Amino acid sequence: MKKVKKQAVAILGCGTVGGATAKLLTQDIDFLRKRTGVNFYLKYIIDINFNHAKELNLDNSLFVSNLDDVLADPEVLVVVELVGGTTFAKKAAIKILNAKKNLVTANKALLAKHGVELFSIARKNKVSICFEATCAGGIPIIRAIYDGLLANKHDALYGIVNGTCNYILTEMTLNGVSYKRALKEAQEKGLAEADPTLDVSGMDSAHKLAILSSITFGMQIDLDSITVSGIDKLDQFDINSGKELGYIIKLIAMARHDEGQLSLRVAPSFISTEHPLAWVSGPFNAISLYSHALGHSMYYGRGAGGSPTASAVVSDIIGLFLGTAEKFFKTLPIWPDKTKPAALLPSGEGKGRYYLRIVLKNYAGVLAKIAAVFADYNISISSVIQKEITEEMAEEITESYVPVVIITHKVREEALLKAIAKVDTFDFVKGKIVYISIMDEHEEIF
């Protein structure tokens, strides 16, 4: 009887995701072999500190500290990079690919910044890169785009792709919790890092948007071309005001065709309570795609955490051993090393509706002066609401000032920003105008 050759996996980095992946590949290996028909196994865990691995009771015979030793083993066909970052991780990824090992990664920053280079190296060495876990935890959105939706041309992608931010905004919106308290709770629950800057600044979402939009539209995406703003400057007053108007605040990663070009943005946005993304709550993620044959489709699930992300990692590993991942990698022309740079809509040229909050001196005529400036820039006002001063605002605003909320009709962003800059100079305006985009439901194109 012919002996079935075993196919080995190595994991580089045994943190939260690495540990969960190792558990799945050891505890559930019999189930995985039976389900797939593939005789594969975990042979190595590579790290310099194995405290977390020991806490998970992983077999210490798996532990090694030298990547080169692992890469010299001909039985290892797949190496999973889970160390994060872009310095050591990039060097390791290049070394793995040049050793002619297939690479699986959950490292969105790495691919967003260096995807073209790494894909080219992989192709030169006749191996593949799989990255399902980079963009939305356990949601199989990458595979959906390059496999299940291949018959479609895509017009737009909107996503809630950062669980930390979504948890914070859910707490602020539904429970009236302050930003600081919601962030602290997220950290206590393990949903936010000790330094949450990458998440709350919007950059984590930008990394994911760069990857998603590159394969959705079949274009190279320059990470620096994405306009990014985060949630760390949001005020509870504006969240509550938006809620009264029928809007929910979400950090939206958006890519859409606009006047023949691609518009890319990550920003807090108000969306209607009836919008499909409105009640994606807590640490969950969701991505909406608008496609010419299918129309609107939405993909929802846990966007972070060890086990959900390990689900995506192991699916990639299986795809490599089955040969399906290699087929897609070799055949499809949508990967970043095979495409051209995207034609991008210039900054400020996008159009949309906006929420504005202006704190004004409480005397006659000031609104007329603001309306005159808006008219100069062809900005049409949909509604104006004078708000009462809340207890929180009363600490900073005297009774001679009032907050006013303005909703605009659709306007060019550049015109709006110029008008805001002019109004901000008026002596009857206190502080800076707050502006937040309003994202309407995208029209289906099929």
C-alpha positions in Angstrom: 0.0 0.0 0.0 1.3 3.4 -1.0 2.1 5.5 2.1 0.3 8.9 2.2 2.8 11.7 2.5 2.2 14.1 5.4 2.2 17.8 4.7 3.5 20.1 7.4 2.6 23.5 8.6 4.7 26.0 10.7 3.3 29.0 12.6 5.5 32.0 13.1 4.3 33.9 16.1 2.2 32.5 19.0 0.2 35.4 20.2 -3.6 35.5 20.4 -4.2 34.4 16.8 -1.2 32.1 16.5 -2.2 30.3 19.7 -5.8 29.9 18.5 -4.6 28.6 15.1 -2.2 26.1 16.8 -5.1 24.8 19.0 -7.3 24.4 16.0 -4.6 22.5 14.1 -3.9 20.2 17.1 -7.2 19.6 18.9 -9.3 19.4 15.7 -6.8 17.9 13.4 -8.7 14.5 13.0 -11.9 16.4 12.1 -10.0 18.6 9.6 -8.3 15.6 7.9 -11.6 13.8 7.6 -13.4 16.9 6.3 -10.8 17.7 3.7 -9.2 14.4 2.9 -5.8 16.0 3.4 -3.2 14.5 5.6 -1.6 17.6 7.1 -0.4 18.6 10.5 1.3 21.3 12.6 5.0 20.6 12.9 6.5 23.8 14.3 5.6 26.9 16.3 8.3 29.5 15.9 8.8 32.2 18.5 11.2 33.6 21.1 8.7 33.5 24.0 6.5 30.5 24.5 4.6 31.6 27.6 1.3 31.9 25.8 1.8 28.6 24.0 2.4 26.9 27.4 -0.7 28.5 28.9 -2.6 26.8 26.1 -1.0 23.5 26.9 0.5 23.2 23.4 3.0 20.4 23.0 6.5 21.8 23.7 7.9 19.5 21.1 6.5 22.0 18.6 8.5 24.9 19.9 11.5 26.2 17.9 13.2 29.6 17.8 15.0 29.5 14.5 13.0 30.2 11.4 15.9 29.1 9.1 15.8 25.6 10.6 12.1 25.3 9.8 12.6 26.6 6.2 15.2 24.0 5.6 12.7 21.2 6.4 11.3 19.9 3.0 8.2 18.6 4.7 7.0 22.1 5.6 4.9 23.4 2.7 3.1 26.2 4.4 4.3 28.9 6.9 1.8 31.1 8.7 3.1 34.5 9.5 1.3 36.0 12.6 3.9 38.2 14.2 2.3 41.5 12.9 4.1 44.7 12.1 6.0 45.5 8.9 9.7 45.3 9.8 10.6 41.8 11.0 7.4 40.5 9.4 8.4 41.7 5.9 11.9 40.2 6.2 10.4 36.9 7.4 7.9 36.9 4.6 10.5 37.4 2.0 12.7 34.7 3.5 9.7 32.3 3.6 8.8 32.9 0.0 12.4 32.7 -1.2 12.6 29.3 0.5 9.7 28.3 -1.8 7.2 27.9 1.0 3.6 29.0 0.7 2.7 32.0 2.9 -0.5 32.5 4.9 -0.8 35.8 6.8 -3.2 37.8 8.8 -0.9 40.9 8.6 -3.0 43.6 6.9 -0.4 46.3 7.3 2.2 44.1 5.6 0.1 43.5 2.5 -1.4 47.0 2.4 2.2 48.5 2.3 4.2 45.8 0.5 1.7 43.6 -1.3 3.0 44.3 -4.8 6.5 43.4 -3.8 5.6 40.2 -1.9 3.2 38.9 -4.5 5.9 39.3 -7.2 8.4 37.4 -5.0 5.9 34.6 -4.5 5.2 34.4 -8.2 8.9 34.2 -9.0 9.3 31.3 -6.6 6.1 29.5 -7.8 4.4 29.7 -4.4 1.3 31.4 -3.2 0.2 34.0 -0.7 -3.2 33.5 1.1 -4.5 36.3 3.3 -8.2 35.7 4.2 -7.6 36.6 7.8 -6.2 40.1 7.0 -9.5 42.0 6.5 -12.5 40.9 8.6 -11.5 38.2 11.1 -13.4 35.1 10.3 -15.7 36.5 7.6 -14.7 34.9 4.3 -14.9 38.1 2.4 -11.6 37.7 0.4 -12.7 34.3 -0.9 -16.2 35.7 -1.7 -14.7 38.4 -3.9 -12.2 36.3 -5.8 -14.3 33.2 -6.1 -18.0 33.5 -5.4 -18.4 37.0 -7.0 -16.1 36.5 -10.1 -19.1 37.1 -12.4 -19.6 40.6 -11.1 -18.3 44.0 -11.8 -18.3 46.0 -8.5 -19.5 49.6 -8.1 -18.9 50.1 -4.4 -17.7 48.6 -1.2 -18.7 49.8 2.3 -17.4 48.2 5.4 -17.3 48.2 9.2 -14.0 46.5 9.5 -12.6 47.4 12.9 -14.2 45.7 15.9 -12.5 48.0 18.5 -14.0 51.1 16.9 -17.4 49.5 16.4 -17.6 48.4 20.0 -16.7 51.9 21.2 -19.2 53.6 18.9 -21.9 51.1 19.9 -21.5 51.8 23.5 -21.5 55.6 22.9 -24.6 55.4 20.7 -26.8 52.8 22.5 -25.7 53.4 26.1 -24.5 57.0 26.2 -21.1 55.9 27.4 -18.2 58.4 27.0 -15.4 57.7 24.5 -12.9 57.3 27.3 -15.0 54.9 29.3 -16.0 52.9 26.2 -12.3 52.6 25.2 -11.3 51.5 28.7 -14.1 48.8 28.6 -12.8 47.6 25.2 -9.3 47.3 26.6 -10.6 45.4 29.7 -12.4 43.0 27.4 -9.4 42.4 25.3 -11.0 44.2 22.3 -8.5 47.0 22.2 -4.7 47.2 22.6 -3.0 49.1 25.4 -2.0 51.6 22.7 -5.2 51.8 20.6 -3.9 54.4 18.2 -3.8 52.1 15.1 -7.5 51.2 15.6 -9.1 54.5 16.7 -7.1 56.6 14.2 -8.7 54.7 11.4 -5.4 53.3 10.0 -6.2 49.7 10.7 -9.4 50.1 8.7 -7.4 51.8 5.9 -5.0 48.8 5.7 -8.0 46.6 5.2 -9.7 48.9 2.7 -6.5 48.9 0.6 -6.5 45.1 0.4 -10.2 44.7 -0.1 -10.5 47.4 -2.8 -7.4 46.1 -4.6 -9.0 42.8 -5.3 -12.6 44.1 -5.6 -11.7 46.5 -8.4 -8.6 44.7 -9.7 -6.3 47.7 -9.2 -3.2 48.6 -7.2 -4.1 50.8 -4.3 -1.6 53.2 -2.7 -2.3 53.2 1.0 -1.3 56.8 1.2 -4.0 57.8 -1.2 -6.8 56.8 1.2 -8.3 59.7 3.2 -8.3 58.6 6.8 -9.9 60.0 10.0 -10.7 58.2 13.2 -13.2 58.2 16.0 -11.0 59.6 18.8 -12.2 63.2 18.2 -15.9 62.4 18.2 -18.1 64.2 20.7 -21.1 62.6 22.5 -23.2 65.7 21.7 -22.9 65.0 18.0 -23.6 61.3 18.3 -26.8 62.1 20.3 -27.8 64.8 17.9 -27.4 62.5 14.9 -29.4 59.8 16.7 -32.3 62.3 17.2 -32.2 62.9 13.5 -32.4 59.2 12.7 -28.7 58.5 12.2 -26.2 56.1 13.7 -22.5 56.9 13.7 -20.1 54.2 12.3 -16.5 54.2 11.2 -17.0 53.4 7.5 -14.3 52.1 5.1 -15.5 53.1 1.7 -14.4 52.5 -1.9 -16.7 53.4 -4.8 -16.6 54.4 -8.4 -17.2 58.2 -8.7 -17.2 59.9 -12.1 -15.1 57.1 -13.7 -12.5 57.2 -10.9 -12.1 55.4 -7.6 -12.9 57.2 -4.3 -11.3 55.8 -1.1 -12.1 57.0 2.4 -12.1 55.9 6.0 -14.1 58.2 8.3 -16.8 58.3 10.9 -20.1 58.7 9.1 -23.8 59.0 10.0 -26.0 56.4 8.4 -29.7 56.0 8.6 -31.1 53.6 11.2 -32.6 51.7 8.2 -29.2 51.2 6.5 -28.1 47.6 6.4 -24.9 48.5 8.3 -26.6 50.6 11.0 -27.1 47.9 13.6 -23.9 45.9 13.2 -22.9 46.2 16.9 -20.1 45.5 19.3 -17.0 43.8 17.9 -18.8 42.5 14.8 -17.7 43.5 11.3 -19.8 43.7 8.1 -19.0 44.5 4.4 -21.5 45.6 1.9 -20.8 45.1 -1.8 -22.7 46.5 -4.7 -22.3 44.5 -7.9 -23.8 44.6 -11.4 -25.1 41.1 -11.5 -25.9 40.3 -7.9 -26.8 43.7 -6.7 -26.3 44.4 -3.0 -24.8 41.7 -0.8 -23.6 41.9 2.8 -21.1 39.7 4.7 -21.3 39.7 8.5 -19.5 38.1 11.4 -16.9 38.3 14.1 -14.2 40.6 12.8 -11.5 39.9 15.4 -10.4 37.6 18.1 -8.2 34.5 18.2 -10.7 31.8 17.2 -12.6 33.6 14.5 -9.3 34.7 12.9 -7.9 31.2 13.2 -10.9 30.0 11.3 -9.8 32.1 8.3 -6.1 31.1 8.7 -6.8 27.4 8.7 -9.2 27.7 5.7 -6.3 29.2 3.8 -4.0 26.4 4.8 -6.5 23.9 3.6 -7.0 25.7 0.4 -3.2 25.5 -0.3 -3.1 21.8 0.4 -6.1 21.1 -1.8 -4.5 23.1 -4.6 -7.5 25.5 -5.0 -5.6 28.5 -3.6 -2.7 27.9 -5.9 -5.0 27.7 -8.9 -6.6 31.1 -8.1 -3.2 32.7 -7.3 -1.7 31.6 -10.6 -4.7 32.2 -12.8 -6.6 35.3 -11.8 -5.3 38.7 -13.0 -6.7 40.6 -10.0 -3.7 40.3 -7.6 -1.7 43.5 -7.0 1.4 42.5 -8.8 -0.7 41.9 -12.0 -2.7 45.1 -12.0 -2.2 48.8 -12.7 -2.4 51.7 -10.2 -6.0 52.8 -9.6 -7.2 56.1 -11.2 -8.3 58.0 -8.1 -10.8 60.7 -7.6 -8.8 63.8 -6.5 -9.1 64.8 -2.8 -12.0 67.1 -2.2 -13.9 66.2 -5.4 -16.2 63.7 -3.8 -19.8 64.8 -3.2 -22.1 64.0 -0.3 -24.3 65.3 2.5 -22.9 66.5 5.7 -23.8 67.1 9.4 -22.4 70.4 10.8 -22.3 71.6 14.4 -21.5 75.3 14.9 -21.4 77.0 18.3 -22.7 80.6 17.8 -23.2 83.8 19.8 -26.9 84.0 20.5 -28.0 87.1 18.7 -29.9 87.9 15.6 -28.4 87.8 12.1 -25.6 85.3 12.6 -27.3 82.5 10.8 -27.9 84.8 7.8 -24.2 85.5 7.6 -23.4 81.8 7.6 -26.1 81.1 5.0 -24.5 83.8 2.8 -21.1 82.2 3.0 -22.7 78.8 2.1 -24.5 80.4 -0.9 -21.1 81.7 -2.1 -19.8 78.2 -2.3 -23.1 76.8 -3.7 -23.9 74.8 -0.5 -27.6 74.2 -0.1 -28.9 73.7 3.5 -31.5 71.0 4.1 -32.3 71.8 7.7 -31.1 74.0 10.7 -31.8 73.0 14.3 -30.9 75.1 17.3 -29.9 72.8 20.2 -30.0 73.3 23.9 -26.8 73.4 25.8 -26.1 70.1 27.6 -24.5 69.9 31.0 -21.2 68.7 29.4 -21.2 71.7 27.0 -22.2 74.1 29.7 -18.7 73.8 31.3 -17.2 75.3 28.1 -20.0 77.4 26.6 -21.7 80.3 28.3 -25.4 81.1 27.9 -24.6 83.7 25.3 -23.7 80.9 22.9 -25.9 78.2 21.4 -25.0 75.0 19.4 -26.7 74.9 15.9 -26.9 71.7 13.8 -27.0 72.1 10.0 -27.7 69.3 7.5 -26.6 70.1 4.0 -27.8 68.7 0.7 -25.2 67.0 -1.5 -22.1 69.2 -1.9 -18.5 69.0 -3.1 -16.3 68.3 -0.2 -13.7 70.9 -1.3 -16.4 73.6 -1.4 -17.7 72.6 2.0 -14.2 72.8 3.6 -13.6 76.2 2.1 -16.9 77.5 3.5 -16.1 76.0 6.9 -12.7 77.6 6.9 -14.3 81.0 6.3 -17.0 80.7 8.8 -14.5 79.6 11.4 -12.9 83.0 11.2 -16.0 84.8 12.3 -15.9 86.3 15.8 -19.4 85.0 16.7 -18.3 81.4 16.2 -16.8 79.6 19.2 -14.2 76.9 18.5 -14.1 75.0 15.2 -17.0 73.7 13.2 -17.6 70.0 13.6 -18.5 68.2 10.3 -19.4 64.6 9.8 -20.4 63.0 6.5 -23.8 61.4 6.0 -23.7 58.2 4.0 -26.8 57.4 2.1 -27.8 54.0 0.9 -25.9 53.2 -2.3 -28.0 52.6 -5.4 -27.9 49.1 -6.7 -26.6 49.0 -10.3 -28.0 45.8 -11.6 
